[in-house]
């Protein structure tokens, strides 16, 4: 009989052993207050040294939207600057939520090595806290967006309520992405340096700054491909809900729901399988 067998017969468990998935999720759920508190603390810490504080949560994406929107407006020679401004602001606000969830989630384990190595807790709480922080950062921007849109000619309507289920699905999707990148970065540290470039590539190709139907109207195969790009689906559904007049396939809701659940489940299993390795590699 090995030492491990002797320890097992006396009720001893291996330190850092990966628990069954059900137990793992229950332990993570019991720490939900820790997740929220960690997200809030990190957000406050990142804004504490700035004079404008929480206003930067709105100013930063707004300035990005203004700069990119102005450049792309003249490149595309748009006809309606007001409509284009609303189009770009929605795209930048939502895409930043995805991009930062991906990049910050990737650093959630490697950037907290001392915490991971010294305390026993479900490591999934760290990337989830990063996504929660980005969601909290997004909410003031959405609130300001609701205030701005009437001045751009888009009055409140019942369709605005669709943003609630859309943000829930988007958060689920981003959590799956954060879990995947968190584990990959543990094994390949250089990935953290590569992800910003991947983010920029997606930013310039996902319809954040341009009307896909207008740019690729002569390439129906490309338009059909965009119908299955999850980020593009989110942007189109959000613009249709908030601006109206944006046509999209209603099946986008089904497609993106499937994308969100699948990405989250794959990310969860992918992350959980390597639970024992975090803090050791």
C-alpha positions in Angstrom: 0.0 0.0 0.0 1.4 3.4 -1.0 1.6 6.5 1.2 -1.2 8.0 -0.8 -3.5 5.0 -0.1 -2.6 5.1 3.7 -3.5 8.9 3.7 -6.8 8.2 1.9 -7.9 5.5 4.4 -7.4 8.0 7.2 -9.4 10.7 5.5 -6.5 12.9 4.4 -6.7 14.6 1.1 -4.0 15.8 -1.3 -3.4 19.6 -1.0 -4.5 21.4 -4.1 -6.3 18.4 -5.6 -9.0 19.2 -8.2 -12.4 18.7 -6.7 -15.3 17.3 -8.7 -17.0 19.8 -11.0 -20.2 20.1 -8.9 -18.3 20.7 -5.7 -16.0 23.1 -7.5 -18.9 25.2 -8.7 -20.6 25.2 -5.3 -17.4 26.4 -3.7 -17.2 29.2 -6.3 -20.8 30.2 -5.7 -20.2 30.4 -1.9 -17.5 33.0 -2.7 -19.7 35.2 -4.9 -19.5 38.0 -2.4 -15.7 37.8 -2.6 -15.9 38.0 -6.4 -18.0 41.2 -6.3 -15.9 42.7 -3.6 -12.7 41.9 -5.5 -14.1 43.4 -8.7 -15.2 46.6 -6.9 -11.8 46.9 -5.0 -9.8 46.6 -8.2 -12.0 49.1 -10.0 -11.7 51.7 -7.2 -7.9 51.1 -7.0 -7.5 51.7 -10.7 -9.4 55.0 -10.5 -8.2 56.3 -7.1 -5.3 58.2 -8.5 -7.3 60.1 -11.1 -8.9 63.4 -10.3 -12.0 62.6 -12.4 -12.3 59.2 -10.8 -15.3 57.2 -12.0 -15.9 59.7 -14.9 -13.1 58.0 -16.7 -15.3 54.9 -17.1 -17.3 57.0 -19.4 -14.7 59.4 -20.8 -12.3 56.8 -22.0 -14.6 54.8 -24.3 -16.3 58.1 -25.4 -13.0 59.6 -26.4 -12.1 56.5 -28.3 -15.4 56.5 -30.1 -15.0 60.2 -31.0 -11.5 59.7 -32.4 -12.1 56.5 -34.3 -15.6 57.6 -35.4 -14.3 60.9 -36.8 -11.5 59.1 -38.8 -13.8 56.3 -40.1 -16.6 58.8 -40.9 -14.4 60.6 -43.4 -12.8 57.4 -44.7 -16.3 56.0 -45.5 -17.7 59.4 -46.5 -20.8 58.9 -44.5 -24.0 60.9 -45.1 -25.4 61.1 -41.6 -22.8 62.1 -38.9 -25.4 61.9 -36.1 -26.5 58.4 -37.0 -22.9 57.3 -37.5 -21.9 58.7 -34.1 -24.5 56.6 -32.3 -23.5 53.6 -34.4 -19.8 53.9 -33.4 -20.4 54.8 -29.7 -22.5 51.6 -29.2 -19.9 49.5 -30.9 -16.9 50.9 -29.0 -18.7 50.6 -25.6 -19.6 47.0 -26.1 -16.4 45.9 -27.8 -14.3 47.3 -25.0 -16.2 45.1 -22.6 -15.3 42.1 -24.6 -11.7 43.1 -25.3 -10.9 44.0 -21.6 -12.5 40.8 -20.4 -10.3 38.8 -22.7 -7.0 40.6 -21.9 -7.6 41.2 -18.2 -8.9 37.6 -17.8 -5.7 36.3 -19.3 -3.7 37.9 -16.5 -6.1 36.9 -13.7 -4.0 33.9 -12.6 -0.5 34.9 -13.6 -1.0 38.4 -12.1 -2.1 37.0 -8.8 0.6 34.3 -8.2 1.1 35.1 -4.5 -2.6 34.8 -3.8 -2.9 31.6 -5.8 0.1 30.0 -4.1 -0.8 31.0 -0.5 -4.6 30.4 -0.3 -6.9 27.5 -1.1 -10.0 28.7 -3.1 -11.5 27.9 -6.5 -9.3 29.7 -9.0 -12.2 30.4 -11.2 -13.1 33.2 -9.0 -10.2 35.3 -10.3 -11.1 35.5 -14.0 -14.8 35.8 -13.1 -13.9 38.8 -10.9 -12.1 40.4 -13.9 -15.2 40.0 -16.0 -17.4 41.4 -13.2 -15.1 44.4 -12.9 -15.5 45.1 -16.6 -19.2 44.7 -16.4 -19.4 47.2 -13.6 -17.2 49.6 -15.7 -19.6 49.2 -18.6 -22.8 50.0 -16.7 -22.1 53.8 -16.3 -21.3 54.0 -20.0 -24.6 52.3 -20.8 -26.4 54.8 -18.5 -24.8 57.8 -20.2 -25.7 56.2 -23.6 -29.3 56.2 -22.6 -29.1 59.9 -21.8 -27.3 60.8 -25.0 -29.4 58.9 -27.5 -32.5 61.1 -27.2 -30.3 64.1 -28.2 -29.3 62.1 -31.3 -32.9 61.5 -32.2 -33.4 58.1 -30.7 -36.1 58.2 -28.1 -36.6 55.5 -25.4 -38.7 52.5 -26.5 -39.6 49.1 -25.2 -36.9 47.6 -27.4 -34.3 49.2 -25.1 -35.2 46.5 -22.5 -33.6 44.0 -24.8 -30.3 45.3 -23.6 -30.8 43.4 -20.3 -30.9 39.8 -21.8 -28.2 40.8 -24.3 -25.8 42.0 -21.6 -26.5 38.8 -19.6 -25.6 36.7 -22.6 -22.6 38.9 -23.5 -21.3 38.6 -19.9 -21.6 34.8 -20.1 -19.8 34.8 -23.4 -17.0 37.0 -22.1 -16.6 34.9 -19.0 -16.0 31.8 -21.2 -13.4 33.8 -23.2 -11.7 35.0 -19.9 -11.5 31.4 -18.6 -9.9 30.1 -21.8 -7.3 32.9 -22.0 -6.6 32.6 -18.2 -5.5 29.0 -18.5 -3.7 29.5 -21.8 -1.6 32.3 -20.4 -0.6 30.1 -17.5 1.0 27.7 -20.0 2.2 30.3 -22.5 3.0 33.6 -20.8 3.7 35.3 -24.1 0.1 35.1 -25.0 -0.6 38.1 -22.7 1.5 40.2 -25.1 -0.2 38.8 -28.2 -3.8 39.2 -27.0 -3.9 43.1 -27.5 -3.0 42.5 -31.2 -5.8 40.0 -31.5 -8.1 42.4 -29.9 -7.2 45.2 -32.4 -7.7 42.8 -35.3 -11.2 41.9 -34.0 -11.9 45.6 -33.3 -11.2 46.6 -36.9 -12.9 43.7 -38.5 -16.1 43.1 -36.5 -18.1 46.0 -37.7 -17.4 48.3 -34.7 -16.5 51.3 -36.8 -18.3 50.6 -40.1 -21.5 49.3 -41.6 -20.7 45.7 -42.8 -23.6 45.7 -45.2 -22.4 48.9 -46.9 -18.7 47.9 -47.1 -19.3 44.3 -48.3 -22.5 44.8 -50.3 -20.7 43.3 -53.4 -19.5 40.3 -51.5 -22.5 38.3 -50.3 -20.3 35.4 -49.2 -18.6 37.7 -46.8 -21.9 39.0 -45.5 -23.0 35.4 -44.9 -19.8 34.8 -42.9 -20.5 37.8 -40.7 -23.9 36.3 -39.7 -21.9 33.7 -37.7 -19.5 36.1 -36.0 -20.6 36.4 -32.3 -19.2 39.9 -31.7 -20.9 41.2 -34.9 -24.2 39.6 -33.7 -24.0 41.4 -30.4 -23.3 44.8 -32.0 -26.2 44.4 -34.5 -28.7 43.3 -31.9 -27.7 46.2 -29.6 -27.9 48.8 -32.4 -31.3 47.5 -33.5 -32.6 47.6 -29.9 -31.3 51.1 -29.2 -31.4 52.9 -32.6 -34.1 51.1 -34.5 -34.0 50.8 -38.3 -31.1 48.3 -38.1 -32.2 45.1 -39.8 -30.7 41.8 -38.7 -31.7 38.2 -38.7 -33.8 37.4 -35.6 -32.0 34.1 -35.5 -29.1 36.1 -34.1 -30.6 35.7 -30.7 -30.6 31.9 -31.1 -27.1 31.9 -32.6 -25.6 34.2 -29.9 -27.4 32.3 -27.1 -25.8 29.1 -28.4 -22.4 30.9 -28.7 -22.6 32.2 -25.1 -23.6 28.9 -23.5 -21.1 26.9 -25.5 -18.2 29.3 -24.9 -18.9 29.4 -21.2 -19.2 25.6 -20.8 -16.0 25.0 -22.9 -14.2 27.7 -20.9 -15.4 26.3 -17.6 -14.3 22.8 -18.4 -11.0 23.9 -19.9 -10.2 26.0 -16.9 -11.4 23.4 -14.3 -9.3 20.5 -15.8 -6.1 22.4 -15.0 -7.1 23.6 -11.5 -4.3 21.7 -9.9 -1.6 23.4 -12.0 -2.4 27.0 -11.2 0.3 28.3 -8.9 2.6 25.4 -9.7 3.5 26.0 -13.3 
